[in-house]
Amino acid sequence: MAIFITDECINCGACEPECPNNAIYEGGVEWRVADGTSVTGNYTLETGKDVDASDENEPVEEDFYYIVPDKCTECVGFHEEPQCAAVCPVDCCLPDPDREETEEVLLARKAALHL
């Protein structure tokens, strides 16, 4: 499952530089598939929507840091545990119960983001 950041986030930013997929953004900031990945050109989001990897997408959250589910791999293939959760001082980086994903799905996402 992807990780999400709860509204208990204190906006410290400790998580953002730890993400190997650059899936974490400050609240209100637009995100791009290309940020921190090797993706160029067209990319299909999990919703089936096709986007250009360099296009800006609407923020997932306005008020606190957020994780883009389409870019989160729970650090599978990089680290033993999600690095955002490991460094969060208030334990607000949690598994998203609405996005249960297998290790195979997470590894496939990693492969798609880092060609």
LINGI-V222156 format. One record per residue. RES is the residue in three letters. NEAR is the number of other C-alpha atoms within 10 Angstrom. D_LAST is the distance of its C-alpha to the last C-alpha in Angstrom with 1 decimal. Layout:
res=RES near=NEAR d_last=D_LAST
res=RES near=NEAR d_last=D_LAST
This chain:
res=MET near=19 d_last=21.7
res=ALA near=23 d_last=20.3
res=ILE near=24 d_last=22.3
res=PHE near=23 d_last=24.6
res=ILE near=22 d_last=26.9
res=THR near=16 d_last=30.6
res=ASP near=14 d_last=33.2
res=GLU near=11 d_last=34.5
res=CYS near=18 d_last=31.9
res=ILE near=14 d_last=33.8
res=ASN near=14 d_last=31.1
res=CYS near=13 d_last=31.0
res=GLY near=17 d_last=27.3
res=ALA near=15 d_last=26.7
res=CYS near=23 d_last=23.8
res=GLU near=20 d_last=21.7
res=PRO near=14 d_last=20.7
res=GLU near=18 d_last=20.0
res=CYS near=21 d_last=17.1
res=PRO near=24 d_last=13.7
res=ASN near=24 d_last=12.1
res=ASN near=20 d_last=14.8
res=ALA near=23 d_last=16.2
res=ILE near=24 d_last=19.8
res=TYR near=21 d_last=21.9
res=GLU near=20 d_last=25.6
res=GLY near=16 d_last=27.8
res=GLY near=15 d_last=28.3
res=VAL near=17 d_last=25.2
res=GLU near=15 d_last=23.0
res=TRP near=22 d_last=19.3
res=ARG near=21 d_last=16.2
res=VAL near=28 d_last=12.8
res=ALA near=21 d_last=11.5
res=ASP near=16 d_last=13.5
res=GLY near=15 d_last=11.8
res=THR near=19 d_last=8.2
res=SER near=14 d_last=5.9
res=VAL near=18 d_last=7.0
res=THR near=13 d_last=9.8
res=GLY near=11 d_last=12.5
res=ASN near=13 d_last=13.5
res=TYR near=18 d_last=12.4
res=THR near=13 d_last=14.7
res=LEU near=13 d_last=16.1
res=GLU near=10 d_last=17.7
res=THR near=7 d_last=21.0
res=GLY near=8 d_last=19.9
res=LYS near=8 d_last=20.2
res=ASP near=11 d_last=18.0
res=VAL near=16 d_last=17.2
res=ASP near=16 d_last=15.9
res=ALA near=20 d_last=13.2
res=SER near=16 d_last=15.6
res=ASP near=14 d_last=18.6
res=GLU near=15 d_last=20.6
res=ASN near=14 d_last=21.3
res=GLU near=12 d_last=24.5
res=PRO near=19 d_last=24.8
res=VAL near=19 d_last=24.9
res=GLU near=18 d_last=27.9
res=GLU near=13 d_last=30.4
res=ASP near=15 d_last=32.3
res=PHE near=20 d_last=30.0
res=TYR near=26 d_last=26.5
res=TYR near=27 d_last=24.2
res=ILE near=26 d_last=20.9
res=VAL near=20 d_last=18.7
res=PRO near=19 d_last=18.5
res=ASP near=15 d_last=15.5
res=LYS near=27 d_last=13.5
res=CYS near=24 d_last=15.5
res=THR near=27 d_last=14.5
res=GLU near=28 d_last=17.8
res=CYS near=21 d_last=16.0
res=VAL near=19 d_last=15.5
res=GLY near=15 d_last=13.4
res=PHE near=15 d_last=14.4
res=HIS near=10 d_last=18.2
res=GLU near=9 d_last=21.1
res=GLU near=12 d_last=22.0
res=PRO near=23 d_last=20.9
res=GLN near=20 d_last=21.4
res=CYS near=27 d_last=22.8
res=ALA near=21 d_last=25.6
res=ALA near=13 d_last=26.3
res=VAL near=15 d_last=27.1
res=CYS near=17 d_last=28.8
res=PRO near=14 d_last=32.5
res=VAL near=12 d_last=33.7
res=ASP near=14 d_last=31.5
res=CYS near=17 d_last=30.3
res=CYS near=25 d_last=26.7
res=LEU near=15 d_last=27.2
res=PRO near=16 d_last=25.6
res=ASP near=15 d_last=25.9
res=PRO near=11 d_last=28.3
res=ASP near=8 d_last=27.4
res=ARG near=12 d_last=23.8
res=GLU near=12 d_last=24.0
res=GLU near=14 d_last=20.7
res=THR near=11 d_last=20.2
res=GLU near=14 d_last=18.1
res=GLU near=10 d_last=16.3
res=VAL near=14 d_last=15.6
res=LEU near=20 d_last=14.3
res=LEU near=17 d_last=12.0
res=ALA near=15 d_last=10.7
res=ARG near=16 d_last=10.3
res=LYS near=22 d_last=8.5
res=ALA near=13 d_last=5.9
res=ALA near=14 d_last=5.9
res=LEU near=22 d_last=6.1
res=HIS near=14 d_last=3.8
res=LEU near=9 d_last=0.0
